[in-house]
């Protein structure tokens, strides 16, 4: 993944959130981007996977500009655990499957995603296992989870399909400190 001269300004703003950011990540590398709240970390993550388009500069994967491809093609490279996520009334299995929609019925990939996010203990406690609907907001039969439990499901979704690149935007912010260490 290569980022070269990336700059970004939100609509109706004059302040550059990111200015001339450049770096390269090689296969197998693990990086962490640290900064204060409001410093542009989430914006940068959205630029990396094509959620936002830059004011100038580019992002490329294996030499190909992501801007030259449609979202569906680019999304196959990324597993994303966003800082903010939408509430839905779906079974755990479907929420995790959304991480790789075209393979959401692949039992082996679903199991691998559960394992990588250490989700099986939570699933075992749910009344209908991974078929339990999450959230009562849209379904009265749903089950409400803690922020950390929901974040674990979102993390499992990021692992779905074994993507080449993971973008984890504060993936443990709501997770119990003891669980975070596992």
Residue, then its C-alpha position, 0 to 999 in steps of 0.5 A: x500500500x502506498x500513500x503519496x502526497x495525500x491531502x484532504x479538506x472536508x466540504x464547506x471547510x477551508x482547513x486541511x485535515x490532512x496535508x501531504x501525507x506519504x508512506x508505504x506499507x509492505x506486505x506483512x507489516x503491522x503499523x499503528x497510527x497514533x494521534x490526538x482526537x481530531x488529528x485525522x486518523x479516521x479520515x486517513x483510514x477512510x481515504x485508504x480504503x476509498x471511502x473518501x476521495x483526496x483533495x490531492x495525492x493518491x493511494x495505490x495497492x500493488x501499483x494500481x491507484x484505488x481511484x481507478x477501481x470501483x468500490x466493490x473491487x477495492x473493498x476485497x482488499x480491506x477488512x475494516x473495523x470502523x470506529x463508528x458502525x451502524x446499528x442493525x437487527x441481524x443475526x451475528x452470523x450475518x453481521x460478520x458475513x457483511x465483511x465479505x458479502x460474496x462469501x458470507x455463507x462460507x461456514x469455514x470463513x465465518x468460523x475463522x473470523x469468529x476465532x480470530x476475534x475470540x468471539x466463540x465465548x460470546x456466541x455460546x452465551x447467546x440464546x440462539x448462538x450465531x443466529x441470535x439477532x442483535x439489537x432490540x431497537x429494530x427487532x423486539x426479539x433481538x438481544x442488546x450487547x455491550x459496546x465491547x461485545x458489539x465491537x468484537x462482532x465488528x472486529x470479526x467482520x473485519x477478519x471475514x474473508x482473510x483480507x490482505x489489509x486490515x484497517x482497525x480504527x480504535x478496535x478495542x476502545x469499548x472492549x473490557x481491558x482484560x479481554x483486550x489483552x487476549 
